[in-house]
Amino acid sequence: MKTVYVITMWSGGKAAKKWKSEEEPQILPQGTGVSFLSSETRLPVQVIGSISIEQYESGKEEFEMRISRETAASEDERELGPPEGSNIRRLF
């Protein structure tokens, strides 16, 4: 799983611009903003002002979906036996 950060710049109570970063944003020395590497452009970005940072775990959904598919497949295999009252016998 990979951690993804979403950095949002706010203006007038509304989201003005959003960026994604795979690296944790660093607080600027003045303490007025953050710097990070944009995932889309691979360029360094510095944002000063009203911002928010959200942290997400990327791949968690994929991991959970894979587990649920494997569980469903194993349940299907158990249910795929011959129909009741049939003269078919399973050999393996």
Backbone atoms as SQL, in Angstrom:
CREATE TABLE atoms (id INTEGER PRIMARY KEY, chain TEXT, resi INTEGER, resn TEXT, atom TEXT, x REAL, y REAL, z REAL);
INSERT INTO atoms VALUES
  (1, 'A', 1, 'MET', 'N', 0.836, -1.175, 0.000),
  (2, 'A', 1, 'MET', 'CA', 0.000, 0.000, 0.000),
  (3, 'A', 1, 'MET', 'C', 0.882, 1.240, 0.000),
  (4, 'A', 2, 'LYS', 'N', 0.373, 2.279, -0.636),
  (5, 'A', 2, 'LYS', 'CA', 1.125, 3.504, -0.796),
  (6, 'A', 2, 'LYS', 'C', 0.336, 4.657, -0.176),
  (7, 'A', 3, 'THR', 'N', 1.029, 5.554, 0.469),
  (8, 'A', 3, 'THR', 'CA', 0.393, 6.727, 1.061),
  (9, 'A', 3, 'THR', 'C', 0.342, 7.843, 0.025),
  (10, 'A', 4, 'VAL', 'N', -0.820, 8.476, -0.098),
  (11, 'A', 4, 'VAL', 'CA', -1.013, 9.592, -1.010),
  (12, 'A', 4, 'VAL', 'C', -1.523, 10.779, -0.205),
  (13, 'A', 5, 'TYR', 'N', -0.936, 11.948, -0.458),
  (14, 'A', 5, 'TYR', 'CA', -1.346, 13.172, 0.223),
  (15, 'A', 5, 'TYR', 'C', -2.080, 14.063, -0.781),
  (16, 'A', 6, 'VAL', 'N', -3.199, 14.637, -0.357),
  (17, 'A', 6, 'VAL', 'CA', -3.941, 15.595, -1.177),
  (18, 'A', 6, 'VAL', 'C', -3.822, 16.944, -0.494),
  (19, 'A', 7, 'ILE', 'N', -3.209, 17.891, -1.212),
  (20, 'A', 7, 'ILE', 'CA', -2.996, 19.225, -0.682),
  (21, 'A', 7, 'ILE', 'C', -4.004, 20.144, -1.374),
  (22, 'A', 8, 'THR', 'N', -4.805, 20.855, -0.578),
  (23, 'A', 8, 'THR', 'CA', -5.837, 21.736, -1.125),
  (24, 'A', 8, 'THR', 'C', -5.559, 23.177, -0.709),
  (25, 'A', 9, 'MET', 'N', -5.582, 24.086, -1.696),
  (26, 'A', 9, 'MET', 'CA', -5.459, 25.512, -1.417),
  (27, 'A', 9, 'MET', 'C', -6.879, 26.079, -1.384),
  (28, 'A', 10, 'TRP', 'N', -7.192, 26.837, -0.334),
  (29, 'A', 10, 'TRP', 'CA', -8.539, 27.374, -0.124),
  (30, 'A', 10, 'TRP', 'C', -8.565, 28.870, -0.373),
  (31, 'A', 11, 'SER', 'N', -9.680, 29.341, -0.950),
  (32, 'A', 11, 'SER', 'CA', -9.869, 30.774, -1.178),
  (33, 'A', 11, 'SER', 'C', -11.354, 31.079, -1.033),
  (34, 'A', 12, 'GLY', 'N', -11.682, 31.974, -0.116),
  (35, 'A', 12, 'GLY', 'CA', -13.073, 32.344, 0.101),
  (36, 'A', 12, 'GLY', 'C', -13.938, 31.191, 0.573),
  (37, 'A', 13, 'GLY', 'N', -13.359, 30.260, 1.310),
  (38, 'A', 13, 'GLY', 'CA', -14.104, 29.113, 1.828),
  (39, 'A', 13, 'GLY', 'C', -14.335, 28.008, 0.806),
  (40, 'A', 14, 'LYS', 'N', -13.753, 28.137, -0.395),
  (41, 'A', 14, 'LYS', 'CA', -13.905, 27.124, -1.444),
  (42, 'A', 14, 'LYS', 'C', -12.532, 26.610, -1.864),
  (43, 'A', 15, 'ALA', 'N', -12.506, 25.352, -2.296),
  (44, 'A', 15, 'ALA', 'CA', -11.257, 24.766, -2.783),
  (45, 'A', 15, 'ALA', 'C', -10.879, 25.434, -4.107),
  (46, 'A', 16, 'ALA', 'N', -9.701, 26.047, -4.148),
  (47, 'A', 16, 'ALA', 'CA', -9.255, 26.746, -5.350),
  (48, 'A', 16, 'ALA', 'C', -8.388, 25.850, -6.233),
  (49, 'A', 17, 'LYS', 'N', -7.545, 25.022, -5.635),
  (50, 'A', 17, 'LYS', 'CA', -6.626, 24.163, -6.389),
  (51, 'A', 17, 'LYS', 'C', -6.257, 22.971, -5.521),
  (52, 'A', 18, 'LYS', 'N', -6.138, 21.785, -6.164),
  (53, 'A', 18, 'LYS', 'CA', -5.730, 20.573, -5.443),
  (54, 'A', 18, 'LYS', 'C', -4.539, 19.936, -6.127),
  (55, 'A', 19, 'TRP', 'N', -3.661, 19.364, -5.322),
  (56, 'A', 19, 'TRP', 'CA', -2.522, 18.611, -5.810),
  (57, 'A', 19, 'TRP', 'C', -2.467, 17.276, -5.089),
  (58, 'A', 20, 'LYS', 'N', -1.808, 16.305, -5.716),
  (59, 'A', 20, 'LYS', 'CA', -1.522, 15.023, -5.071),
  (60, 'A', 20, 'LYS', 'C', -0.019, 14.873, -4.972),
  (61, 'A', 21, 'SER', 'N', 0.412, 14.263, -3.872),
  (62, 'A', 21, 'SER', 'CA', 1.831, 14.008, -3.667),
  (63, 'A', 21, 'SER', 'C', 2.001, 12.651, -3.008),
  (64, 'A', 22, 'GLU', 'N', 3.030, 11.932, -3.431),
  (65, 'A', 22, 'GLU', 'CA', 3.331, 10.635, -2.824),
  (66, 'A', 22, 'GLU', 'C', 4.289, 10.787, -1.654),
  (67, 'A', 23, 'GLU', 'N', 4.851, 11.989, -1.506),
  (68, 'A', 23, 'GLU', 'CA', 5.753, 12.286, -0.395),
  (69, 'A', 23, 'GLU', 'C', 5.059, 13.234, 0.575),
  (70, 'A', 24, 'GLU', 'N', 5.351, 13.077, 1.831),
  (71, 'A', 24, 'GLU', 'CA', 4.730, 13.940, 2.844),
  (72, 'A', 24, 'GLU', 'C', 5.157, 15.388, 2.640),
  (73, 'A', 25, 'PRO', 'N', 4.205, 16.319, 2.590),
  (74, 'A', 25, 'PRO', 'CA', 4.552, 17.738, 2.446),
  (75, 'A', 25, 'PRO', 'C', 5.371, 18.228, 3.644),
  (76, 'A', 26, 'GLN', 'N', 6.322, 19.097, 3.354),
  (77, 'A', 26, 'GLN', 'CA', 7.191, 19.659, 4.392),
  (78, 'A', 26, 'GLN', 'C', 6.780, 21.103, 4.673),
  (79, 'A', 27, 'ILE', 'N', 6.719, 21.445, 5.948),
  (80, 'A', 27, 'ILE', 'CA', 6.375, 22.821, 6.334),
  (81, 'A', 27, 'ILE', 'C', 7.525, 23.742, 5.959),
  (82, 'A', 28, 'LEU', 'N', 7.188, 24.884, 5.359),
  (83, 'A', 28, 'LEU', 'CA', 8.200, 25.869, 4.977),
  (84, 'A', 28, 'LEU', 'C', 8.829, 26.482, 6.223),
  (85, 'A', 29, 'PRO', 'N', 10.081, 26.935, 6.140),
  (86, 'A', 29, 'PRO', 'CA', 10.766, 27.492, 7.313),
  (87, 'A', 29, 'PRO', 'C', 10.002, 28.631, 7.993),
  (88, 'A', 30, 'GLN', 'N', 9.262, 29.433, 7.213),
  (89, 'A', 30, 'GLN', 'CA', 8.508, 30.539, 7.800),
  (90, 'A', 30, 'GLN', 'C', 7.238, 30.032, 8.498),
  (91, 'A', 31, 'GLY', 'N', 6.831, 28.809, 8.212),
  (92, 'A', 31, 'GLY', 'CA', 5.637, 28.237, 8.820),
  (93, 'A', 31, 'GLY', 'C', 4.341, 28.720, 8.186),
  (94, 'A', 32, 'THR', 'N', 4.436, 29.318, 6.999),
  (95, 'A', 32, 'THR', 'CA', 3.246, 29.875, 6.353),
  (96, 'A', 32, 'THR', 'C', 2.692, 29.005, 5.237),
  (97, 'A', 33, 'GLY', 'N', 3.310, 27.866, 4.979),
  (98, 'A', 33, 'GLY', 'CA', 2.865, 26.994, 3.894),
  (99, 'A', 33, 'GLY', 'C', 3.644, 25.694, 3.886),
  (100, 'A', 34, 'VAL', 'N', 3.543, 24.967, 2.774),
  (101, 'A', 34, 'VAL', 'CA', 4.222, 23.682, 2.646),
  (102, 'A', 34, 'VAL', 'C', 4.878, 23.570, 1.275),
  (103, 'A', 35, 'SER', 'N', 5.842, 22.671, 1.180),
  (104, 'A', 35, 'SER', 'CA', 6.449, 22.333, -0.109),
  (105, 'A', 35, 'SER', 'C', 6.315, 20.827, -0.293),
  (106, 'A', 36, 'PHE', 'N', 6.153, 20.396, -1.557),
  (107, 'A', 36, 'PHE', 'CA', 5.973, 18.984, -1.873),
  (108, 'A', 36, 'PHE', 'C', 6.283, 18.754, -3.342),
  (109, 'A', 37, 'LEU', 'N', 6.340, 17.505, -3.738),
  (110, 'A', 37, 'LEU', 'CA', 6.579, 17.120, -5.125),
  (111, 'A', 37, 'LEU', 'C', 5.248, 16.676, -5.719),
  (112, 'A', 38, 'SER', 'N', 4.774, 17.365, -6.743),
  (113, 'A', 38, 'SER', 'CA', 3.496, 17.049, -7.372),
  (114, 'A', 38, 'SER', 'C', 3.573, 15.704, -8.077),
  (115, 'A', 39, 'SER', 'N', 2.592, 14.837, -7.852),
  (116, 'A', 39, 'SER', 'CA', 2.558, 13.524, -8.503),
  (117, 'A', 39, 'SER', 'C', 2.283, 13.650, -9.992),
  (118, 'A', 40, 'GLU', 'N', 1.496, 14.636, -10.384),
  (119, 'A', 40, 'GLU', 'CA', 1.118, 14.796, -11.787),
  (120, 'A', 40, 'GLU', 'C', 2.257, 15.327, -12.641),
  (121, 'A', 41, 'THR', 'N', 2.958, 16.360, -12.166),
  (122, 'A', 41, 'THR', 'CA', 3.999, 17.004, -12.975),
  (123, 'A', 41, 'THR', 'C', 5.406, 16.586, -12.588),
  (124, 'A', 42, 'ARG', 'N', 5.560, 15.978, -11.418),
  (125, 'A', 42, 'ARG', 'CA', 6.870, 15.603, -10.861),
  (126, 'A', 42, 'ARG', 'C', 7.749, 16.821, -10.611),
  (127, 'A', 43, 'LEU', 'N', 7.110, 17.977, -10.418),
  (128, 'A', 43, 'LEU', 'CA', 7.824, 19.216, -10.138),
  (129, 'A', 43, 'LEU', 'C', 7.599, 19.624, -8.687),
  (130, 'A', 44, 'PRO', 'N', 8.588, 20.314, -8.075),
  (131, 'A', 44, 'PRO', 'CA', 8.392, 20.803, -6.699),
  (132, 'A', 44, 'PRO', 'C', 7.397, 21.961, -6.689),
  (133, 'A', 45, 'VAL', 'N', 6.554, 21.983, -5.654),
  (134, 'A', 45, 'VAL', 'CA', 5.524, 23.017, -5.507),
  (135, 'A', 45, 'VAL', 'C', 5.623, 23.589, -4.094),
  (136, 'A', 46, 'GLN', 'N', 5.461, 24.901, -3.978),
  (137, 'A', 46, 'GLN', 'CA', 5.361, 25.565, -2.686),
  (138, 'A', 46, 'GLN', 'C', 4.034, 26.288, -2.641),
  (139, 'A', 47, 'VAL', 'N', 3.252, 26.028, -1.602),
  (140, 'A', 47, 'VAL', 'CA', 1.944, 26.660, -1.431),
  (141, 'A', 47, 'VAL', 'C', 1.976, 27.436, -0.122),
  (142, 'A', 48, 'ILE', 'N', 1.593, 28.698, -0.213),
  (143, 'A', 48, 'ILE', 'CA', 1.559, 29.569, 0.961),
  (144, 'A', 48, 'ILE', 'C', 0.137, 30.073, 1.128),
  (145, 'A', 49, 'GLY', 'N', -0.369, 30.045, 2.350),
  (146, 'A', 49, 'GLY', 'CA', -1.695, 30.573, 2.613),
  (147, 'A', 49, 'GLY', 'C', -2.577, 29.551, 3.298),
  (148, 'A', 50, 'SER', 'N', -3.856, 29.629, 3.016),
  (149, 'A', 50, 'SER', 'CA', -4.839, 28.745, 3.637),
  (150, 'A', 50, 'SER', 'C', -4.858, 27.411, 2.884),
  (151, 'A', 51, 'ILE', 'N', -4.348, 26.359, 3.523),
  (152, 'A', 51, 'ILE', 'CA', -4.256, 25.044, 2.873),
  (153, 'A', 51, 'ILE', 'C', -4.710, 23.950, 3.833),
  (154, 'A', 52, 'SER', 'N', -5.057, 22.810, 3.262),
  (155, 'A', 52, 'SER', 'CA', -5.335, 21.623, 4.074),
  (156, 'A', 52, 'SER', 'C', -4.617, 20.447, 3.429),
  (157, 'A', 53, 'ILE', 'N', -4.264, 19.465, 4.258),
  (158, 'A', 53, 'ILE', 'CA', -3.565, 18.275, 3.782),
  (159, 'A', 53, 'ILE', 'C', -4.324, 17.055, 4.271),
  (160, 'A', 54, 'GLU', 'N', -4.681, 16.169, 3.333),
  (161, 'A', 54, 'GLU', 'CA', -5.361, 14.925, 3.667),
  (162, 'A', 54, 'GLU', 'C', -4.448, 13.765, 3.297),
  (163, 'A', 55, 'GLN', 'N', -4.447, 12.746, 4.126),
  (164, 'A', 55, 'GLN', 'CA', -3.601, 11.579, 3.891),
  (165, 'A', 55, 'GLN', 'C', -4.484, 10.374, 3.610),
  (166, 'A', 56, 'TYR', 'N', -4.185, 9.658, 2.519),
  (167, 'A', 56, 'TYR', 'CA', -4.944, 8.471, 2.140),
  (168, 'A', 56, 'TYR', 'C', -4.007, 7.300, 1.932),
  (169, 'A', 57, 'GLU', 'N', -4.520, 6.101, 2.146),
  (170, 'A', 57, 'GLU', 'CA', -3.773, 4.882, 1.872),
  (171, 'A', 57, 'GLU', 'C', -4.225, 4.361, 0.519),
  (172, 'A', 58, 'SER', 'N', -3.379, 4.488, -0.476),
  (173, 'A', 58, 'SER', 'CA', -3.709, 4.015, -1.812),
  (174, 'A', 58, 'SER', 'C', -3.486, 2.513, -1.879),
  (175, 'A', 59, 'GLY', 'N', -4.389, 1.808, -2.550),
  (176, 'A', 59, 'GLY', 'CA', -4.261, 0.369, -2.694),
  (177, 'A', 59, 'GLY', 'C', -5.073, -0.408, -1.684),
  (178, 'A', 60, 'LYS', 'N', -5.582, 0.237, -0.670),
  (179, 'A', 60, 'LYS', 'CA', -6.366, -0.447, 0.351),
  (180, 'A', 60, 'LYS', 'C', -7.608, -1.075, -0.262),
  (181, 'A', 61, 'GLU', 'N', -8.280, -0.318, -1.153),
  (182, 'A', 61, 'GLU', 'CA', -9.485, -0.837, -1.793),
  (183, 'A', 61, 'GLU', 'C', -9.150, -2.043, -2.667),
  (184, 'A', 62, 'GLU', 'N', -8.035, -1.935, -3.410),
  (185, 'A', 62, 'GLU', 'CA', -7.618, -3.042, -4.274),
  (186, 'A', 62, 'GLU', 'C', -7.318, -4.283, -3.440),
  (187, 'A', 63, 'PHE', 'N', -6.656, -4.086, -2.304),
  (188, 'A', 63, 'PHE', 'CA', -6.329, -5.200, -1.418),
  (189, 'A', 63, 'PHE', 'C', -7.598, -5.860, -0.890),
  (190, 'A', 64, 'GLU', 'N', -8.561, -5.026, -0.446),
  (191, 'A', 64, 'GLU', 'CA', -9.816, -5.566, 0.076),
  (192, 'A', 64, 'GLU', 'C', -10.614, -6.268, -1.015),
  (193, 'A', 65, 'MET', 'N', -10.610, -5.717, -2.245),
  (194, 'A', 65, 'MET', 'CA', -11.331, -6.343, -3.352),
  (195, 'A', 65, 'MET', 'C', -10.716, -7.702, -3.705),
  (196, 'A', 66, 'ARG', 'N', -9.384, -7.789, -3.678),
  (197, 'A', 66, 'ARG', 'CA', -8.709, -9.044, -3.991),
  (198, 'A', 66, 'ARG', 'C', -9.082, -10.114, -2.973),
  (199, 'A', 67, 'ILE', 'N', -9.106, -9.742, -1.689),
  (200, 'A', 67, 'ILE', 'CA', -9.473, -10.694, -0.643),
  (201, 'A', 67, 'ILE', 'C', -10.917, -11.146, -0.821),
  (202, 'A', 68, 'SER', 'N', -11.829, -10.207, -1.121),
  (203, 'A', 68, 'SER', 'CA', -13.235, -10.588, -1.284),
  (204, 'A', 68, 'SER', 'C', -13.417, -11.479, -2.515),
  (205, 'A', 69, 'ARG', 'N', -12.650, -11.221, -3.599),
  (206, 'A', 69, 'ARG', 'CA', -12.729, -12.081, -4.788),
  (207, 'A', 69, 'ARG', 'C', -12.223, -13.484, -4.483),
  (208, 'A', 70, 'GLU', 'N', -11.120, -13.580, -3.734),
  (209, 'A', 70, 'GLU', 'CA', -10.579, -14.892, -3.390),
  (210, 'A', 70, 'GLU', 'C', -11.547, -15.660, -2.499),
  (211, 'A', 71, 'THR', 'N', -12.176, -14.963, -1.567),
  (212, 'A', 71, 'THR', 'CA', -13.150, -15.598, -0.682),
  (213, 'A', 71, 'THR', 'C', -14.357, -16.075, -1.481),
  (214, 'A', 72, 'ALA', 'N', -14.844, -15.237, -2.395),
  (215, 'A', 72, 'ALA', 'CA', -15.994, -15.611, -3.223),
  (216, 'A', 72, 'ALA', 'C', -15.645, -16.782, -4.129),
  (217, 'A', 73, 'ALA', 'N', -14.431, -16.804, -4.679),
  (218, 'A', 73, 'ALA', 'CA', -14.020, -17.896, -5.558),
  (219, 'A', 73, 'ALA', 'C', -13.954, -19.204, -4.787),
  (220, 'A', 74, 'SER', 'N', -13.434, -19.186, -3.566),
  (221, 'A', 74, 'SER', 'CA', -13.349, -20.418, -2.785),
  (222, 'A', 74, 'SER', 'C', -14.743, -20.896, -2.384),
  (223, 'A', 75, 'GLU', 'N', -15.666, -19.943, -2.122),
  (224, 'A', 75, 'GLU', 'CA', -17.045, -20.332, -1.809),
  (225, 'A', 75, 'GLU', 'C', -17.732, -20.924, -3.033),
  (226, 'A', 76, 'ASP', 'N', -17.467, -20.348, -4.221),
  (227, 'A', 76, 'ASP', 'CA', -18.046, -20.866, -5.457),
  (228, 'A', 76, 'ASP', 'C', -17.555, -22.281, -5.737),
  (229, 'A', 77, 'GLU', 'N', -16.266, -22.538, -5.473),
  (230, 'A', 77, 'GLU', 'CA', -15.715, -23.872, -5.705),
  (231, 'A', 77, 'GLU', 'C', -16.415, -24.909, -4.833),
  (232, 'A', 78, 'ARG', 'N', -16.716, -24.523, -3.591),
  (233, 'A', 78, 'ARG', 'CA', -17.410, -25.452, -2.699),
  (234, 'A', 78, 'ARG', 'C', -18.836, -25.708, -3.176),
  (235, 'A', 79, 'GLU', 'N', -19.457, -24.700, -3.773),
  (236, 'A', 79, 'GLU', 'CA', -20.849, -24.817, -4.198),
  (237, 'A', 79, 'GLU', 'C', -21.005, -25.467, -5.560),
  (238, 'A', 80, 'LEU', 'N', -19.914, -25.676, -6.288),
  (239, 'A', 80, 'LEU', 'CA', -20.013, -26.202, -7.638),
  (240, 'A', 80, 'LEU', 'C', -20.057, -27.727, -7.712),
  (241, 'A', 81, 'GLY', 'N', -20.386, -28.365, -6.651),
  (242, 'A', 81, 'GLY', 'CA', -20.502, -29.830, -6.667),
  (243, 'A', 81, 'GLY', 'C', -21.656, -30.271, -7.555),
  (244, 'A', 82, 'PRO', 'N', -21.800, -31.601, -7.762),
  (245, 'A', 82, 'PRO', 'CA', -22.887, -32.090, -8.605),
  (246, 'A', 82, 'PRO', 'C', -24.245, -31.781, -7.984),
  (247, 'A', 83, 'PRO', 'N', -25.270, -31.593, -8.818),
  (248, 'A', 83, 'PRO', 'CA', -26.596, -31.312, -8.281),
  (249, 'A', 83, 'PRO', 'C', -27.120, -32.491, -7.474),
  (250, 'A', 84, 'GLU', 'N', -27.960, -32.185, -6.497),
  (251, 'A', 84, 'GLU', 'CA', -28.522, -33.244, -5.661),
  (252, 'A', 84, 'GLU', 'C', -29.354, -34.204, -6.511),
  (253, 'A', 85, 'GLY', 'N', -29.299, -35.484, -6.176),
  (254, 'A', 85, 'GLY', 'CA', -30.058, -36.490, -6.907),
  (255, 'A', 85, 'GLY', 'C', -29.397, -36.890, -8.213),
  (256, 'A', 86, 'SER', 'N', -28.196, -36.378, -8.459),
  (257, 'A', 86, 'SER', 'CA', -27.508, -36.682, -9.703),
  (258, 'A', 86, 'SER', 'C', -26.662, -37.939, -9.516),
  (259, 'A', 87, 'ASN', 'N', -26.411, -38.656, -10.609),
  (260, 'A', 87, 'ASN', 'CA', -25.561, -39.839, -10.531),
  (261, 'A', 87, 'ASN', 'C', -24.098, -39.482, -10.826),
  (262, 'A', 88, 'ILE', 'N', -23.794, -38.202, -10.887),
  (263, 'A', 88, 'ILE', 'CA', -22.413, -37.756, -11.133),
  (264, 'A', 88, 'ILE', 'C', -21.684, -37.699, -9.788),
  (265, 'A', 89, 'ARG', 'N', -20.481, -38.289, -9.757),
  (266, 'A', 89, 'ARG', 'CA', -19.648, -38.272, -8.553),
  (267, 'A', 89, 'ARG', 'C', -18.368, -37.498, -8.843),
  (268, 'A', 90, 'ARG', 'N', -17.931, -36.745, -7.876),
  (269, 'A', 90, 'ARG', 'CA', -16.710, -35.983, -8.012),
  (270, 'A', 90, 'ARG', 'C', -15.518, -36.915, -7.831),
  (271, 'A', 91, 'LEU', 'N', -14.525, -36.859, -8.748),
  (272, 'A', 91, 'LEU', 'CA', -13.368, -37.742, -8.704),
  (273, 'A', 91, 'LEU', 'C', -12.186, -37.116, -7.963),
  (274, 'A', 92, 'PHE', 'N', -12.175, -35.834, -7.774),
  (275, 'A', 92, 'PHE', 'CA', -11.046, -35.194, -7.096),
  (276, 'A', 92, 'PHE', 'C', -11.519, -34.261, -6.031);
